[in-house]
Amino acid sequence: MSVTVRVPAKVNVQLAVGAARPDGFHDLANVFLAVGLYDEVTVTPAEELRITCAGPDAAEVPLDRTNLAARAAIALAERRGLDPAVHLHIAKDIPVAGGMAGGSADGAGALLACDALWGTAASREELLEICAELGSDVPFSLVGGAALGTGRGEKLRTVEVGGGFSWVFAMAERGLSTPAVFREFDRLTEGLDVPEPVASEDLLDALAGGDPDALAAAVSNDLQPAALSLFPELADTLAAGSAAGALAGLVSGSGPTTAFLARDAGAAAEIADALRASGTCRTVRVASGPAPGATVI
């Protein structure tokens, strides 16, 4: 038998970043919104742990035990005294190294799939605990919807969303390393008084009200200056999306994907067409959110 789990991408509608902690991490106020671009992770019994991947940019996905999907299978197996002898196949549709938590989605998907395949009946709390051990974005990939992440982003509180939001995502010609972006953030803020990160009440109210105009006025990303410093061409993509009528545009997470909020699905299609014609990005995708978290299909 095999088990397949579908897991969504995310956009950070707010990413407030505090100063570097002694452990090298940063405290965050990270408002996640899951969107309808999905990876699917299929787990099948095998003689030994192995990983395969297909889809856009699949060649860039590591196929060894550094892959978060493999790490998730190993983590659950170790807790239960099992051999993680499974074939993990990732059907990739979330951009790779794009700031949309594709690797984290694969980790959450593999964890839920292995739990179902092995019948380990792990509680939601245990699954979230394992997710937090794997990475800061992995717990949200399991939960989906919308949530405020604090700490490193792994401590989640569900956020109310009163309607759907239409988004356009422009994928860049190359990737950006998340650690490199945080290092650049530290360089740019060196000697400055970096405030404690807090969630914007205006942004939370906009999500709860399902109001795209209010959300557009409140979105923010403290990592955007660092991403633009390392990848200045992203400014051209942001300008093209704005000129095409986007209500707001920002770098998604640590980038380099740029995210554009549209008034509705029709406006999103027009913005996508304009971005494709602009020559400022590699590919363009349209999706809406919120989307459900990791789901066995």
N, C-alpha and C positions, 0 to 999 in steps of 0.2 A: 504494500500500500504506500501511498505518498500523501503528504499534506501540503497545500498551497495557501500562503497567506499574502494578502494584498496590503500594502503600506503606503501612506501618502507622503508627498513632499510637504515642506512648510515654507512660509514666509514669515519673517520677523516684522510685525507692524510697529513694534517698538523694541529697540535694543539699547538700553542704558547700561553703560560700562563703568565700573568703579576702578580705582587704582589697583595696581598689581598687589596681590597678597604675598606674604612670605613664602607660600607654597608655589608661587608662580601663576596661580589662577587669578581670575578677576571676579569680584562679586558682580552679579548682573540683575537687572530687572528686564526680563526678556518676555515680551508678549508674542506668543506663537499663534499662528493661524494655519491649520492644515488645509492644503489645496489639492484639487483633483488631478494631480499627476502622480502616477503610482509605479512602484516596483512590485514585482511578485516574487516571492521566495518559495521554492518547492523543495521539500525535504523528503528523501527516500532512503530506506535502509541500504547500506553498502558495506563492503569489507573493510573500508577505512575512510576516514574523513577526507573528502575532496570537494572542490568548489568549481563550478563552471558559471559562465556569465554570457548573456547574449543581449543585444540591443545597442542603442546609440552609445558610442564611446566605451563599449565593453572592454576594449583592449587596454583601457586605462585603469581597470579595476583589478586590484591584487587578488591573486588566486591562491594565496598561501594563508597561514594561520594568523597573519596580521589583519586579514579581512574581518570586519566587525561581525559578519554573519558566522564565520568560523569561531570567533571568540565567544559569541553568544552560545553556540552549541556546546563548546568546551566548558563554559561556566556552569551551564545547567547540568551537564553530565557529571562534572566534578562534585556538585552538591548532592547528587543522587547515587554516586558510586557507579556510574554507567560508562561504557565506552562510547565516545562520540563518533561512532562509525556510521556516518550518513553522507549522502551526496546532497550538497546544497547547490541548487541551480537558481541563479538570480536572473530574472527577466527584467532588464533595466529600461526604465523610461524616465526616471528622475535624472536631471543633469549631473554628471560626475564633476566633483570639485567645483560645484556651482553655488555653494552657500545655501542649498535647499535641503540639507540633511539627508542626502541619498544614502550615504554609508550608514548613518544612524538608523534610517528606515530599514535597511537590510539587516542590521543587528536585531532590531525589535521584531522584524518578521521571522527571522530564523529562530529566535527565542520562543515565540508563540507557536511556531510550527513544530519545533522539537518537543515542546511541552505536550502538544496534541498527539504527535506521533508516538512518543514514549509513554503516554498516559501518566505523566508525573503529577498532574493535578496541582501544579503550583498555584498558590494564591495570587491575587492581583498584587498584593503588597510585596510578595517575594519576587514576582516578575519585575516590578518597578525597582526593587532593590538591586537586582542583577543589572537592569538597564542603566541605573546610575553608576554602577561600577564600570560599565562599558564606555560611557561617554556622556557629556552634558546634555546632548540633544536626544539621546536614545529614549529616555522616559516619555518625552512628548510624542515620539513616533509611535509608541505603543498606545497612547491615550487618544491623540488626535483632537479634532474639534478646535477649541481655542483655550489657551491656558496662559497664566503668568508663571514664568519660571524664575525662581530666585536662587540664592547661593551661586553655584556655577551655572545655574539654569535648570538643574535637575530636580529641584523642589517645586512641585507643581500645584497650582490652585486653578481649578476650572474657571473660565471666564464666560459670561453669558454673551451670546450673539443673537441679535434680534432679526437677522435676515442674511441673505447671501451677498457676497461681494465678488465682483468680476475683476480678474487680474490678467495682465499680459506680462510674460517673462521673456526677456531677451538674453540669450546665452552668448557669452563672449568667445573670442577666438582662442583664448587660453585660460588655464585655471589660476587660482590664487590659493596659496597655502594659508589655512586658518592661523597656525602659530606665527607665520610671518606677518600677518595682518595685526595680530595682537602685539607683536614686537614693535611694529611701526606705530601703533596706538601709544605704546609706552614711550617711544621716542618723541612723538609729537606732543605728548602731555608732560614730558619730563620738566620738573620744576613748577608745574602748575598745580593749583588746588583742585583735584578731581572730586566732584561731589559724590556723595553716596547715591547709588542708582535707585530710583523709585519709579513705579509705574505711573503713567499719566492718567489722572482721573478723567480728563477730557477724552482721551483715547478709549478708555474702558467704557465711558458713557456712549461714545460713538458706535462701538461694537454692539453694545446692548440695544441701542436704538436702531441698528441696521442702517445707519445714515452714512452714505459714501462721502458726502461733502464734509461732514464733521470728521470722519476718519482721515480724509485727505489732509485736513488742517492739522492733524495731531500725529501722523506717522513720523518716526525719527529713527536714526541709526547712528550711534556714537562711533561705530567703526567705519562709517562711510569716508571721512577724511583720510583715514589710513589706507583704505582700499583704493581711493583715488590717487593717493600719493604713489602707491606701488603700480597702479594701472591707470594712468591719466586718460587713456582713450575712453574709459567708461563715462567720462563727462560728456562726450559726444553722443553716446547712446541715451543718457539721461535727457540731454537737450532735444534729441529727436523725438523721444516719447512725449515730452512736454509740448513740443510743437504740434504733435499729432492729436493733442486734446486730452492727454491723461490728466486726471484730477490731481495726481501726485506720482512722483517717481523716486525710488530710492534703491540703493544697493541692498540686496537681500543678504542678511547676515554678514559674513565675512567676504561675500562676493565670490566670483565676479559677476554672477547673474544680477541683472537689474530688474526690478519689479515695478509695474505701473498699475495703479488703481484706476479702473474705468467706471463710468456711471452705470453702465449696464452691459449685457452681452453684446449688443449691437455696436456700442462704442468700442468695446474691447476688440472686436473683429476689425474695425477701422484702424485702430491704433496698431494692431499687429501687422496689417498690410503696410502701413506707413513705415514701421520699423524694418520690415523685410526689404523695403525699397531704399532705405536710408544708407545701406552699406556699412552701418556702424556695429553690426553684431553678426554672429554666425547663424543662429536659428532663433525662431520665435515660437512661443507656446502660449496658448490661452487656457486658463483654468479658473474655477470658482472655488470659494471657500465659505464656510468651513466644510471640511471633509472628515469622514470617520477615521479613527485610528486603525491600527493593525487588526485585520479581520480574516478569519479562516474562511476560505471560499471553496 
